[in-house]
Amino acid sequence: MGVIYILITISIIIAVLFFVAFIYAVKSGQYDDSYTPSVRMLFDDEIVVKSPEKNNKS
């Protein structure tokens, strides 16, 4: 029965740590980009064209 109390205490401490990390990330502006995700699907992907390599040894 004592193990249950230890596990509950540890899980609450971990949950509080994750919550503090989340609050810190929000306050530091990590989630401030609200424009790009809404229009990302409208942009075409750039096509990368590779030029043929020159293997001419004269």
Order of alpha helices (4+ residues) and beta strands (2+ residues): alpha-alpha
